[in-house]
Amino acid sequence: MFAKDIGIDLGTANVLIHVKGKGIVLDEPAVVAIDKQSNKVLAVGEEASKMVGRTPGNIVAIRPMRDGVIADFDVTEAMLRHFINKLKVKGFLSKPRILICCPTNITSVEQKAIQDAAEKSGGKKIYLEEEPKVAAIGAGMDIFQPSGNMVIDIGGGTTDVAVLSMGDIVTSESIKAAGDMFDNDIIQAIKRKHKLHIGERTAETIKKSIATVFRGSRKEEMDIRGRDMVSGLPRTITINSEEIREALNESIEMIVQSAKNVLERTPPELSADIIDRGIFLTGGGALMHGIDQLLAEELKVPVFVSDNPLSCVAVGTGILLDNISKSGRY
Ligand SMILES: Nc1ncnc2c1ncn2[C@@H]1O[C@H](COP(=O)(O)OP(=O)(O)OP(=O)(O)O)[C@@H](O)[C@H]1O
């Protein structure tokens, strides 16, 4: 075993781990399956994710960090420890420095608890960082210069909008309109319109396969299955991109509004830089069809989807660990 710096993107939907010199070595859903009677952890990550919505009564598959807050701390700790131990088995770790990016909304008590869990798992020195900052670094922005950079990180539980300069956040906002809310919007709309009950996985598949947020930019159809709310029997219906766009409209409008709020609070010199450089989108929600077009039209600034938006934070942890002295915070 050898010491390596490791970076962890402790997201509400996915956990990614970056090891210095190796790149991303772990990428799994932030899900834990638990036996309700004994409180024992039965499975973590990929394996637990397969159980979501399909567990018998005594087993629950939960996402401990859902909504960008730590809903269940013990389970979050168990999950973090499981993933770090998995690296140990692979022979990666011996007293590494660990940089963890966690949701922006967590309390200082929760931050301390995450730090403790990482220490107990063998970390020599633990650093915590804010997600939008690391996402911007991972998207290739040089946030350490005295100029304005804007990032919108659309994750599972939260969307973080931030303007950064000289290595720090100048203005920011964090809202709950993000991937999970989009899935729920789709579930509710299909209930209302088609009287059909669908699960979270189906909603996510719809979101990825036929959804769009920009009117007229995608015209696709898809057959979906669910449970008829009246007869209780399985039923198949056909849905299209436009009805999903309508379902997502309110949540997307919240993201647009949040970006406008942050821009309004941005000092004019930094605003000028943002017009020149554009806004970068990171996080899985950046892959929503048409989101760049819509934001560019609403904000009157160029908008770019970063390369590999799902792994920006993990890549950013690697870059930040390499330049830790630059950050000045450690
Ligand atoms: N192709 C796609 N189109 C739309 N959404 C997608 C796509 N791929 C992934 N997503 C969504 O991205 C979200 C997960 O993104 P990500 O892994 O960046 O979140 P996270 O970092 O775990 O969450 P948070 O930033 O809230 O802590 C999920 O809601 C997922 O459904």
The ligand as an SDF file (V2000), in Angstrom:
LIG
                    3D

 31 33  0  0  0  0  0  0  0  0999 V2000
  -27.8750   12.5110  -19.6430 N   0  0  0  0  0  0  0  0  0  0  0  0
  -28.4640   13.0930  -18.6080 C   0  0  0  0  0  0  0  0  0  0  0  0
  -29.4880   13.9600  -18.7760 N   0  0  0  0  0  0  0  0  0  0  0  0
  -30.0950   14.5420  -17.7290 C   0  0  0  0  0  0  0  0  0  0  0  0
  -29.7610   14.3340  -16.4390 N   0  0  0  0  0  0  0  0  0  0  0  0
  -28.7480   13.4750  -16.2040 C   0  0  0  0  0  0  0  0  0  0  0  0
  -28.0380   12.8130  -17.2560 C   0  0  0  0  0  0  0  0  0  0  0  0
  -27.0890   12.0230  -16.6940 N   0  0  0  0  0  0  0  0  0  0  0  0
  -27.1890   12.1710  -15.3500 C   0  0  0  0  0  0  0  0  0  0  0  0
  -28.1880   13.0390  -15.0500 N   0  0  0  0  0  0  0  0  0  0  0  0
  -28.6560   13.4410  -13.7200 C   0  0  0  0  0  0  0  0  0  0  0  0
  -27.6170   14.0730  -13.0130 O   0  0  0  0  0  0  0  0  0  0  0  0
  -27.8480   13.9190  -11.6040 C   0  0  0  0  0  0  0  0  0  0  0  0
  -26.5640   13.4960  -10.9050 C   0  0  0  0  0  0  0  0  0  0  0  0
  -25.5740   14.4320  -11.1620 O   0  0  0  0  0  0  0  0  0  0  0  0
  -24.2550   14.5240  -10.2630 P   0  0  0  0  0  0  0  0  0  0  0  0
  -23.6070   13.1960  -10.1690 O   0  0  0  0  0  0  0  0  0  0  0  0
  -23.4610   15.6650  -10.8000 O   0  0  0  0  0  0  0  0  0  0  0  0
  -24.9240   14.8970   -8.8670 O   0  0  0  0  0  0  0  0  0  0  0  0
  -24.2690   14.8530   -7.4220 P   0  0  0  0  0  0  0  0  0  0  0  0
  -22.9210   15.5150   -7.4570 O   0  0  0  0  0  0  0  0  0  0  0  0
  -24.3130   13.4790   -6.8750 O   0  0  0  0  0  0  0  0  0  0  0  0
  -25.3270   15.7490   -6.6480 O   0  0  0  0  0  0  0  0  0  0  0  0
  -25.1240   17.1150   -5.8390 P   0  0  0  0  0  0  0  0  0  0  0  0
  -24.3080   18.0350   -6.7190 O   0  0  0  0  0  0  0  0  0  0  0  0
  -26.5250   17.5990   -5.6270 O   0  0  0  0  0  0  0  0  0  0  0  0
  -24.4290   16.7200   -4.5830 O   0  0  0  0  0  0  0  0  0  0  0  0
  -28.9450   12.8800  -11.4490 C   0  0  0  0  0  0  0  0  0  0  0  0
  -30.1670   13.5270  -11.1120 O   0  0  0  0  0  0  0  0  0  0  0  0
  -29.0280   12.2640  -12.8400 C   0  0  0  0  0  0  0  0  0  0  0  0
  -30.3320   11.7990  -13.1380 O   0  0  0  0  0  0  0  0  0  0  0  0
  1  2  1  0
  2  3  1  0
  2  7  2  0
  3  4  2  0
  4  5  1  0
  5  6  2  0
  6  7  1  0
  6 10  1  0
  7  8  1  0
  8  9  2  0
  9 10  1  0
 10 11  1  0
 11 12  1  0
 11 30  1  0
 12 13  1  0
 13 14  1  0
 13 28  1  0
 14 15  1  0
 15 16  1  0
 16 17  2  0
 16 18  1  0
 16 19  1  0
 19 20  1  0
 20 21  2  0
 20 22  1  0
 20 23  1  0
 23 24  1  0
 24 25  2  0
 24 26  1  0
 24 27  1  0
 28 29  1  0
 28 30  1  0
 30 31  1  0
M  END
$$$$
